[in-house]
């Protein structure tokens, strides 16, 4: 092949204003892989459905420019994109991704989608994050189930340990919810609780709930670590949420600092909002450009914050579905089907666009309106999980992506 749902806090899940959310009181140390690697996986969800044809433009397709109108990227002029190859251009907002691509640390999977073929954000995100074939399965996400299935590593104390996870944001994305231990951290978009208030709450729970007190103490330490070295001052005072460039950067920077530590989480999930661009979308300018710039900044922060661990890291960026190939009357795009997924990290075998290109003629569009999906995202995710963590096809099919036997893991996504 050329190839939302809020988390309900419980008594043992405390959200400090601007601080950390604890979904587990126990986070085991992660054991290194048998080959000496220390693999990490970061999943970024773009909520709202990203326009893949403006993010990675198929300028080599003769029907692209007319369909996408003033949103279409070109090889020159004010809408000029960044060349990936002779057929595809990258949105000019993504200069970090372009650099990683040229160095072999980033790749694009185009004309991709889940098996979901309707256009409901809620159901589309459910399918994307749960890993099930259809909507309605919201008890756990595929990333959390993958954590439970990762082969056990070296012996520590009386037992063997598995990977732990990190959820970034005020609520944990569905993709990482489940039985496996997960730490949650919320960037400081809200005023931070005063030190004396945190101390009083800690003292209260030491008397009434020692387990929660222990989790709270670790969480306060987590918050200090996530905001240490470059995450204080102006950065910590950012008012941007997870739908702004500043907010995306801040969330990624905190996640990277936590994941870079020897005993930190090895799998993480972040969800960036605001990708539903029905009006005034912009192509090389405007709202989509700003969002893609925020995503690009988040990738830069991950690379910088992970340091030497970047070489063993895979980042997967995906969205619930794409948008219409033809722009609408308000210079935007409506809910569609096929779109792109971005892969980045030192572990990625990059420098390529993986696409079984379907074409953009009217007869080639899905239902006469959308980019036809030719790659199942579950195959991409299976390939990453298989090569990063050694998960077998049987486990991937049975528990992580149930009822997906016909979807084979995409080979060769992770470098040797």
Residue pairs with C-beta under 8 A, 6 or more apart in sequence:
1 354
1 356
1 374
1 375
2 354
2 355
2 356
2 357
3 109
3 354
3 355
3 356
3 375
3 410
4 47
4 122
4 125
4 171
4 271
5 122
5 125
5 126
5 138
5 174
6 171
7 13
7 23
7 171
7 172
7 177
9 15
9 21
11 209
11 212
12 22
12 25
12 209
12 211
12 212
12 215
13 21
13 22
13 23
13 184
14 21
14 22
14 212
14 215
14 216
14 219
15 21
15 170
15 186
16 186
16 193
16 198
16 219
16 220
16 223
17 190
17 191
17 192
17 193
18 186
18 187
18 188
18 189
18 190
18 191
18 192
18 193
19 185
19 186
19 188
19 192
19 193
19 198
19 219
19 220
19 223
20 183
20 184
20 185
20 186
20 219
20 220
20 222
20 223
20 226
21 167
21 170
21 171
21 172
21 184
21 185
21 186
21 219
22 183
22 184
22 215
22 216
22 218
22 219
23 167
23 172
23 177
23 181
23 182
23 183
23 184
24 164
24 181
24 182
24 183
24 215
25 211
25 212
25 214
25 215
26 181
27 164
27 181
27 183
27 218
27 265
28 156
28 161
28 162
28 164
28 181
29 156
29 161
29 262
29 263
30 38
30 153
30 161
30 162
30 163
30 164
30 263
30 264
30 265
30 266
31 152
31 153
31 154
31 156
31 160
31 161
32 38
32 153
32 154
33 39
33 153
33 389
33 390
37 312
38 266
38 309
38 312
39 266
39 312
39 313
39 314
39 347
39 388
39 389
40 259
40 266
40 267
40 268
40 306
40 309
40 312
40 313
40 314
40 345
41 143
41 266
41 267
41 268
41 313
41 314
41 315
41 316
41 384
41 385
41 388
41 389
42 255
42 259
42 267
42 268
42 269
42 270
42 302
42 313
42 314
42 315
42 316
42 345
43 143
43 175
43 176
43 267
43 268
43 269
43 270
43 315
43 316
43 318
44 269
44 270
44 271
44 272
44 295
44 298
44 315
44 316
44 317
44 318
45 125
45 128
45 129
45 173
45 175
45 269
45 270
45 271
45 272
45 318
45 319
46 272
46 275
46 291
46 295
46 317
46 318
46 319
47 121
47 125
47 271
47 272
47 273
47 274
47 275
47 319
47 320
48 121
48 273
48 274
48 275
48 276
48 277
48 319
48 320
49 121
49 124
49 275
49 276
49 319
49 320
49 321
49 322
49 323
49 335
49 336
49 339
50 275
50 291
50 319
50 322
50 323
50 339
50 340
51 71
51 277
51 281
51 288
51 322
51 323
51 333
51 339
52 110
52 112
52 322
52 323
52 338
52 339
52 340
52 371
53 64
53 68
53 71
53 72
53 322
53 323
53 325
53 371
54 68
54 71
54 72
54 73
54 91
54 281
54 283
54 288
54 333
55 90
55 91
55 94
55 288
55 292
55 339
55 340
56 84
56 88
56 89
56 90
56 91
56 108
56 110
56 340
56 353
57 64
57 68
57 72
57 73
57 81
57 88
57 89
57 90
57 91
58 64
58 87
58 88
58 110
58 357
58 360
59 65
59 72
59 73
59 74
59 75
59 81
59 87
59 88
59 89
60 86
60 87
60 88
61 87
61 357
61 359
61 360
63 359
63 360
63 361
64 72
64 360
65 72
65 74
67 325
67 326
67 327
67 360
68 283
68 325
68 326
68 327
69 326
69 327
69 331
70 79
70 283
70 327
70 331
71 281
71 282
71 283
71 327
71 331
71 333
72 79
72 283
73 79
73 80
73 81
73 89
73 91
73 92
73 283
73 284
74 80
74 81
74 89
75 81
75 83
75 89
78 284
78 285
79 283
79 284
79 285
80 89
80 92
80 284
81 89
81 90
81 91
81 92
81 284
82 89
82 90
82 91
82 92
82 94
82 95
82 98
83 89
83 90
84 90
84 98
84 101
84 108
84 353
85 353
87 353
87 357
88 108
88 110
88 353
88 355
90 97
90 98
90 101
90 108
91 283
91 284
91 288
91 289
91 292
92 284
92 289
93 284
93 289
93 290
93 292
93 293
93 296
94 292
94 293
94 295
94 296
95 296
96 296
96 297
96 299
96 300
96 303
97 106
97 296
97 299
97 342
97 344
100 106
100 299
100 303
100 344
100 350
101 107
101 108
101 350
101 351
102 351
103 350
103 351
104 349
104 350
104 351
104 415
105 344
105 345
105 346
105 348
105 350
106 342
106 343
106 344
106 345
106 348
106 350
106 351
107 342
107 343
107 344
107 348
107 349
107 350
107 351
107 352
107 353
107 354
107 413
108 340
108 341
108 342
108 343
108 352
108 353
108 354
108 355
109 340
109 341
109 342
109 343
109 353
109 354
109 355
109 375
109 377
109 380
109 410
110 338
110 340
110 353
110 354
110 355
110 357
110 375
111 338
111 355
111 356
111 357
111 358
111 371
111 372
111 373
111 374
111 375
112 318
112 338
112 339
112 340
112 341
112 373
112 374
112 375
112 376
112 377
112 380
113 321
113 322
113 337
113 338
113 339
113 373
113 375
113 376
113 377
114 124
114 127
114 128
114 320
114 321
114 376
114 377
114 378
115 127
115 133
115 134
115 376
115 378
116 123
116 124
116 127
116 128
116 134
116 135
116 320
116 321
117 337
117 366
118 124
119 321
119 335
119 336
119 337
120 135
121 276
121 320
121 335
122 135
123 135
124 135
124 320
124 321
125 174
125 320
126 132
126 135
126 136
126 137
126 138
126 174
127 133
127 134
127 135
127 320
128 175
128 318
128 319
128 320
128 377
129 141
129 142
129 173
129 174
129 175
130 137
130 138
130 140
130 141
130 142
130 174
130 175
131 141
131 142
131 145
131 175
131 378
131 381
131 400
131 401
131 402
132 401
132 402
132 403
133 402
133 403
133 404
138 174
139 177
139 178
140 177
140 178
140 179
141 173
141 174
141 175
141 176
141 177
141 178
141 269
142 175
142 381
142 400
142 401
143 165
143 175
143 176
143 267
143 269
144 165
144 175
144 176
144 177
144 178
144 179
144 180
144 182
145 178
145 180
145 399
145 400
146 267
146 385
146 389
146 391
146 400
147 162
147 163
147 164
147 165
147 178
147 180
147 181
147 182
147 267
148 162
148 178
148 179
148 180
148 399
149 391
149 395
149 399
149 400
150 162
150 163
150 389
150 390
150 391
151 389
151 390
151 391
152 160
152 161
152 162
153 160
153 161
153 162
154 160
154 161
162 180
163 180
163 265
163 266
163 267
163 389
164 180
164 181
164 182
164 183
164 265
164 266
164 267
165 176
165 180
165 181
165 182
165 183
165 265
165 266
165 267
165 268
165 269
166 176
166 182
166 183
166 184
166 185
166 255
166 258
166 259
166 264
166 265
166 267
166 268
166 269
167 173
167 176
167 177
167 182
167 183
167 184
167 185
167 268
167 269
168 184
168 185
168 186
168 187
168 251
168 254
168 255
168 268
168 269
168 270
169 184
169 186
169 187
169 242
169 251
169 270
169 271
170 186
172 182
172 184
172 269
173 269
173 270
173 271
175 269
176 182
176 267
176 268
176 269
182 265
183 219
183 222
183 258
183 265
185 222
185 223
185 226
185 254
185 255
185 258
187 238
187 247
187 250
187 251
187 254
188 227
188 236
188 237
188 238
188 250
189 238
189 239
189 240
189 241
189 247
189 250
198 220
201 216
202 213
202 216
202 217
202 220
205 212
205 213
205 216
206 213
222 258
225 257
225 258
225 261
226 254
226 255
226 257
226 258
227 236
227 254
228 257
229 257
230 253
231 250
231 253
231 254
231 257
235 250
235 253
236 250
238 246
238 247
238 250
239 246
240 246
240 247
240 248
240 250
241 247
241 273
242 248
242 251
242 270
242 271
242 272
242 273
243 272
243 273
243 274
243 291
244 274
244 294
245 290
245 291
245 293
245 294
245 297
246 294
247 294
248 272
248 294
248 295
248 297
248 298
249 294
249 297
249 298
249 300
249 301
251 270
251 272
251 298
252 270
252 297
252 298
252 299
252 301
252 302
252 305
253 301
253 304
253 305
255 268
255 270
255 302
255 305
256 301
256 302
256 304
256 305
256 306
257 305
258 264
258 265
259 265
259 266
259 268
259 305
259 306
259 309
260 305
260 306
260 307
260 309
270 298
272 291
272 294
272 295
272 298
274 291
275 291
275 319
277 287
277 288
277 323
277 332
277 333
278 328
278 330
278 332
278 333
278 334
279 330
279 331
279 332
280 286
280 287
280 330
280 331
280 332
281 287
281 288
281 327
281 331
281 332
281 333
282 288
282 289
282 290
283 289
295 317
295 342
299 315
299 344
302 310
302 313
302 315
302 344
302 345
303 310
306 313
310 345
310 346
311 346
311 347
312 346
312 347
313 345
313 346
313 347
314 343
314 344
314 345
314 347
314 348
314 384
314 388
314 413
314 414
315 342
315 343
315 344
315 345
315 348
316 341
316 342
316 343
316 380
316 381
316 384
317 341
317 342
317 343
317 344
318 341
318 342
318 377
319 339
319 341
321 335
321 336
321 337
321 338
321 339
322 336
322 337
322 338
322 339
322 340
322 370
322 371
323 333
323 334
323 335
323 336
323 339
323 370
324 333
324 334
324 335
324 336
324 369
324 370
325 336
325 360
325 365
325 369
325 370
325 371
326 333
326 369
327 333
328 334
336 366
336 369
336 370
336 371
337 366
337 367
337 370
337 371
337 372
337 373
338 358
338 366
338 370
338 371
338 372
338 373
338 374
339 371
341 377
341 380
343 350
343 380
343 384
343 413
344 350
347 388
347 414
347 415
348 413
348 414
348 415
349 412
349 413
349 414
349 415
350 415
354 375
354 410
355 374
355 375
356 374
356 375
357 374
358 364
358 371
358 372
358 373
358 374
359 372
360 371
362 368
364 372
365 371
365 372
366 372
366 373
375 410
376 407
378 401
378 404
378 407
379 407
379 408
379 409
379 410
380 410
380 413
381 401
382 393
382 396
382 400
382 401
382 404
382 407
382 408
382 409
382 410
383 409
383 410
383 411
383 412
383 413
383 414
384 413
384 414
385 391
385 396
385 400
385 409
386 392
386 393
386 396
386 409
387 413
387 414
388 414
391 400
393 408
393 409
396 404
396 409
397 404
397 405
401 407
